[in-house]
Amino acid sequence: MEHWTDVFYNKTVSWWRSFMDMLPEILLALLIFLVAVGCGRLVRRGVFRLVQRFSGKSSVARLFAVIVQLAVLLTGLFIALDILQLNKAVSSLLAGAGIIGIILGFAFQDITSNFISGVYIAIKKPFDIGHTIKTNDFIGNVEDIQLRSTTIRTFSGLHLMIPNRDIIQKPLINYSLTRERRIELEFFIDSATDLRAFREAIMKAMAKLHYLFPGRDPEIYFNDFRENAIKVAVWYWIDNHAPPGYMVARHDAIFHIMDHLKEKEISLMVPMSLQQLNQQATN
């Protein structure tokens, strides 16, 4: 029976000979992997600068740079393992990476969806920091755009974080993209009112708004009526990118309209509801 020292010696000698036989392949594989590491760093810097130039977002540029770097490193690793004739190891790594990817995809489905939506927002740029948007029934100014969520500051001063997936999947209004903005005022006047005198009063009131959009005259429409009231719509346009802004323009118009209606002794009305009309007819 062979002594354990002889067995150890023979195994060591066998391993050493195998190592010496494979030494050129080992050195070549190591060299290829080191080259992949160096190339990965260079490619990462180049991709970062390129993506940042087009997207303007450091977070997105950093993400793409890391993904490309990992791809280069994995390519170098697989080539090195193939040179060492470790094909089974390569297959096992790929299978394991696929299984782990599927598990993580199901486990972090919401996070992944928000993440992808954040990349889409950064590339397509449906809005940018400082824009006024309306999404998910919230209106505010965009203060921060991250890969997972977007932060807007509402007009009441609250900071609101909305998942990017909800922004992409639902309608979005970007008020800052359009220079012209129409303001609509609707109210009721007495059905006995002289409509020509009323129109003249409205036009005089709107003439006091010196910031109306050039080439866009105010519009007045009588679009409905009840037994005791006529519904009126007043439309006018402002420059959305210039002062005084939507709320002030709306406030000024209402203020001047009420002044001129009082001068003409024209009163606003609360229209009778259908129930009130039926009760009146019954009586």
Secondary structure, 3 states (H helix, E strand, C coil): CCCHHHHHHHHHHHHHHHHHHHHHHHHHHHHHHHHHHHHHHHHHHHHHHHHHHHHCCHHHHHHHHHHHHHHHHHHHHHHHHHHCCCHHHHHHHHHHHHHHHHHHHHHCHHHHHHHHHHHHHHHHCCCCCCCEEEECCEEEEEEEECCCEEEEEECCCCEEEEEHHHHHHCCEEEHHHCCEEEEEEEEEEECCCCHHHHHHHHHHHHHCCCCECCCCCCEEEEEEECCCEEEEEEEEEEECCCCCCHHHHHHHHHHHHHHHHHHCCCCECCCCCHHHHHHHHHC
